[in-house]
């Protein structure tokens, strides 16, 4: 796989985790449940760390200093993605389901990336992050099912 293609994959994953991060931020803001808020904030910070790690990898692949790109270029969700109005969601299950939706997208993106012939250091990061994202998705799915039953 050519270096520019690897960089494109890494940038796509950065976009993915930035979008997921934004969903968790909005979900944490919308929920009144302290435990769910704490969980969403944990995932928000985890996605922030994932983005930083991926930015360092992209910089290294480009042969640049290992400083992440400016927050202005990578911060927040990316245009073209529509986030729901979490503030209008009054149903806890709906808030959790919306975050789960964004994690569905993340799981798909990471599964696609892990199947590519990426350099070992990138492959390791993608596999490690992908496992964490899958675990978060499974937890959200379980939480959604519990909140629907309540």
Protein Blocks (a to p, Z undefined) as FASTA:
>chain_A
ZZklmmmmmmmmmmmmmmmmmmmmmmmmmpmbfklmmmmmmmmmmmmmmmmmmmmmmmmm
nopafbdcdfklmgcjdehiacddfklpmbfklmmmmmmmmmmmmmmmmmmmmmpccdfk
lmmmmmmmmmmmmmmmmmmmmmmmmmmmZZ
